[in-house]
Amino acid sequence: MANKDFKRIDILTGLEDLQSRLFVDPGTARIIDLSNVRLLRCGIDTVRQLYRGLIRPEVMALFEKLGVIVEFAGEYWHTGRVGRDSGYQYKLQNADLGFILLIKNFNAKLENIGPHLKIEVSPHAIDALSPERLQERMDYYAAAVLSHRERNQCAVHLALDLQGWAPPADLTARLHCRARANRDISGIKEIQWTMEAATYGRGQSFLFGSAGGVQLAIYNKTLQARSQDKLDFWESVWRRRDSFDPTDPDNYDPDQDVWRIELRYHHSVIQQFACGSVDLRSGQVIETDNYASFAPHLDGLWRYGLGQFKLLARPGYYEPIWTLIREDVRIDLPVDSLIDDTEYKRYYKTSRGFSGKNVELFLGNFVSLLARERVGAKQAFDRLREWKCWPVIRDHYAAKDMSERDLYKHIKNLLQERHVRWGRAV
């Protein structure tokens, strides 16, 4: 049964008012007043654009010496290596511009056309450029890195900043989701675009879902921005945007902490939306492959995410704050939203049928080889998640109501069974 919203009523007339901040529980008549909640801004926090192509020889020559400044594509960049977890080997970084170019995919040969480039964009560059201008800039850098360049989808993080609300103590108990993982982060939290780390206290940051799918992050943005020496930038953004409330133009209070509610979409999920969502006017699939063309659909993704992750007041009813941010918030972008003209739906390749059998045959053979080589379940699962075909495997088992944790246990049990039944003969 679908969850329902509390009634929104006018405080003077008692009549239903979809713009009101006064919510009434229809079952208990309990009143919740959210008039003190200030919605500061909802925008794009991170953009990642992926490309396929052949790396130009002069680009690889830039990494003959690492940790130095080089000139490339008309700008100066710092060269370096990146960890294997990123999927790439090298980076060119210019923090002033707000771009990181991740180059040479670990899983593709240098001499072949492949997914050899990912461009990560910082919040201040996203804030300064329209989606069209930002896409032009990314495409320009991509053409300088790759020949035979083609776009290979994007990933985005959508972030709402607000004051007058903080996560309840029982957030993790009342946050229901289809996602496969959730955790209360206390300690080290990775800052995505810079790959740096910051420390938070317990209860200051929450993360739900899988990095390879859709994630919900809720964290104290004031603490995070201060720890990264970025508070001045964010305060300028909050003061400029003011709020979603036209009657309160001076919405930001510098003496009160700002909390962020952030939805993070992996590029594989964006691709599923691009293949499954339909333009209601033309009847055609939207088939986008880049940030600029997908930007008009981000309001749709915001609403979708708040349907995947559900903060409930009680069984069957949304917490009023969830109704408020779902209905009243729009992404702050200089483009016309297509939310009312599009039917949003994710397309799963495994739903065609034949590949499901292939996935299970592969996993059985994979486990048999692991057992023969005496590879442990954790190492095996980590390598499986790094593989390019991991989203297909994950989605196949998700369709069977198996989370990533369930799949890990499944692999562990299969390994144990082979060891027990066949011993060292496998």
Secondary structure, 3 states (H helix, E strand, C coil): CCCECCEEECCCCCCECCCCCEEECCCCCCEEECCCCEEEEEEEEEEEEEEEEEECHHHHHHHHCCCCEEEECCEEEEEEECCHHHCEEEEEEECCCCEEEEEEECCCCCCCCEEEEEEEECHHHHHHCCHHHHHHHHHHHHHHHEEEEEEEEEEEEEEEEEECCCCCCCHHHHEEECCCCEEEECCEEEECCCCEEEECCCCCEEEEECCCCEEEEEEEHHHHHHHCCCHHHHHHHHHHHCCCCCCCCCCCCCCCCCEEEEEEECHHHHHHHHHHCEECCCCCECCCCCHHHHHHHHHHHHHHHHHHEEEEEECCEECHHHHHHHHHCCCCCCCCCCHHHEECCCCCHHHHCHHHHHHHHHHHHHHHHHHHCCCCHHHHHHHHHHCCCHHHHHHHHHCCCCCHHHHHHHHHHHHHHHHHHHHHHC
